[in-house]
């Protein structure tokens, strides 16, 4: 079945460590996104990519990095520079055709910094 | 700048009854799209329904309907005949048209609990 796969589902990290969250999609979508979700808040955009080898910062990009070497993959690295990384991270993708532009989401990765 | 407001942090509804989730928005864009997503406890966000600001008729998708009142900048979601599986968090979102990836904004969400 087509969809978006995020891994790992749960991740624990010590302070000062970098961690990479995986996001893979087989929907043949051009655009991919990373969002952060904190309790009681809506989703906030970290990074997005509309085509391979290109990506843009969202509202809260500081302390994060991404790459888009393949259409199917958009990994997110949470660096030690991110001051409050404990959160739920959601990856999404969107087709470039159609006029609604709804996002398709993965099941998320929950990161806890110990 | 865009802003989405969902004023109901949590709601309880009896099974088989209808429930209305409020969403108001503020934007200076002339054309925009409105979305509702469902987030069950598994964490995945599921697209439910879309309404374009240019659409004169309210959108419907099965048991979901969007009560769009453009002058009031309101886009409430109505879930009819609630089921236990409807228990989840619901998010209202908006983006300007033509599509601008950067400007998709989400509300804080409303938690719905369906009681048997």
Boltz contact constraints between the chains, C-beta under 6 A:
constraints:
  - contact:
      token1: [A, 41]
      token2: [B, 108]
      max_distance: 6.0
  - contact:
      token1: [A, 42]
      token2: [B, 106]
      max_distance: 6.0
  - contact:
      token1: [A, 42]
      token2: [B, 107]
      max_distance: 6.0
  - contact:
      token1: [A, 42]
      token2: [B, 108]
      max_distance: 6.0
  - contact:
      token1: [A, 43]
      token2: [B, 106]
      max_distance: 6.0
  - contact:
      token1: [A, 48]
      token2: [B, 101]
      max_distance: 6.0
  - contact:
      token1: [A, 100]
      token2: [B, 50]
      max_distance: 6.0
  - contact:
      token1: [A, 101]
      token2: [B, 99]
      max_distance: 6.0
  - contact:
      token1: [A, 102]
      token2: [B, 47]
      max_distance: 6.0
  - contact:
      token1: [A, 105]
      token2: [B, 44]
      max_distance: 6.0
  - contact:
      token1: [A, 105]
      token2: [B, 45]
      max_distance: 6.0
  - contact:
      token1: [A, 107]
      token2: [B, 42]
      max_distance: 6.0
  - contact:
      token1: [A, 107]
      token2: [B, 43]
      max_distance: 6.0
  - contact:
      token1: [A, 107]
      token2: [B, 44]
      max_distance: 6.0
  - contact:
      token1: [A, 108]
      token2: [B, 43]
      max_distance: 6.0
